[in-house]
Amino acid sequence: MASTIDISSTEEWARLRGHQERLEGTTLRELFAADPGRGTAYTVTAGDLYLDYSKHRVDADALRDLVALAERAGLAERIAAMFSGEHINVSEDRAVLHTALRLPRGARLTVDGQDVVADVHAVLDRMGDFTDRVRSGEWTGHTGKRIRTVVNIGIGGSDLGPVMAYEALKDYSDRGIQCRFVSNIDPTDVWEKTHDLDPAETLFIVASKTFTTLETLTNAVKARDWLLDGLGEKGGADSPAVAKHFVAVSTNAEKVREFGIDDANMFGFWDWVGGRYSYDSAIGLSLMIAIGREHFAQMLAGFHAMDTHFREAPLAANAPVIAGLLNVWYGNFFGAQSHAVLPYSQYLHRFPAYLQQLTMESNGKSVRWDGQPVTVATGEIFWGEPGTNGQHAFHQLLHQGTQLVPVDFIGFAEPNHDLGDMHDLFMSNLFAQSAALAFGRTAEEIAAEGTAADVVPHKVMPGNRPSTTILARKLTPSVLGQLVALYEHTTFVQSVIWQIDAFDQWGVELGKVMAKQLAPVLVQAEAPTAEQSQDPSTDALVAWYRRERGR
Ligand code: F6P
């Protein structure tokens, strides 16, 4: 295990406190007036991404000491440790190697005695062959019809990544095959996603790293019942129809077999891929079927380009490092508690939801990797919606509310569909929002427009609200890979500063255990026994529910 330091006791931390006090009373207007060149100087290009961080409440001194903090936290060593396969997931004693999922064929990486690159490409090849067969119509359902709908059944990392990327890359997909995603254990989810489908043309992908997840297995059984009923198959789970309509993606071959899915229809991955870092593994099979193996390969190349940048660029010119340090800056020194991600791309409408798991399941921790309590705030709340929808909803709070919410704007020069000058209008909104947040409008400026004196205070735009603007020429598979890898590594950078394990998620376990205990109590005919009692509040809620359900 890496040694641990109390980051808040370091002299770098103290220096940053000083910078915060110095900059607290300085506005972005003043910073730009003092250094008009910062609009181009405070930028970094990483692969195809152009990241403008000029509208942040930092100057050269603060930035220098943020980088010094990263050095003090041992960031360079931790990056090297992750890429080389050290067991940096300490509480689960695992390597963290999502970066190996996108190493090019022929690269070399042996971890724990295993040739990781060969393993990765063997699975990618199998996925590619299967994808080709489904897309060409060679793979048919039980009755000989070709597959028209792919339903991915998974939750968390086995859902959010595939659905986000499917939506993001819809323009690259085969419109003759539709993908749907069932995740919630709410029965309406699987019902809504299947009731209007023809089972003969439907392929289910059961995606679960562990293959023990209650939601996924419950939905998979319901889907199997729906399929067999719809096909009029009498053979139950052993029916040969299952093999034509169900494939699995998992690290747990034994459980997949128990479910009745043949090894030939299983696509594996490894325990060194965290769920929320997994959609570029076989978990992305639905996506690969939608966009084809070439586009999937382009996406992996995009991920790899950002990995290479993260591994090789000096800390001060490293996009994920700068982004991570700025998040630390606001969370730990300015007291910001949340972070908005606002993609100006309708195709990225699920990107904020995807990032919520990536960032919050990774960094929502209150002990360090040595098991001691953290001494600083961790894990901000990520949220967002695509622009311009958010402008007509929550931007009011961003502009004039009392909370400081750093923002990431994401935009593209070229739209996937150009309708006259509509895209220019769209992007003008992005640029206007970031400028309005940063520079605002003073009372004098508003009064000078002829506004009545009593209304002036309501119209004042305080400004000084920080944002990063991330731009790329076009949303392509490669650019999506670069964007996701940017956020993966940004999340990791923050975890290293905080000295926490970003790759476990013990906090989600207790609720699962308690739900399993409660499930029979909700269903049983007889009143709950004393042993089944939980706590007075839960008991009262359960009693209400049982009454409503007539039990
Ligand atoms: O409960 C949280 C979690 O373990 C996530 O980390 C994971 O992405 C999700 O559940 C789904 O897990 P699995 O892929 O094993 O079904």
Boltz pocket constraint, residues with backbone or C-beta under 6 A from the ligand:
constraints:
  - pocket:
      binder: B
      contacts: [[A, 155], [A, 156], [A, 157], [A, 158], [A, 207], [A, 208], [A, 209], [A, 210], [A, 211], [A, 212], [A, 213], [A, 216], [A, 275], [A, 276], [A, 361], [A, 505], [A, 508]]
      max_distance: 6.0
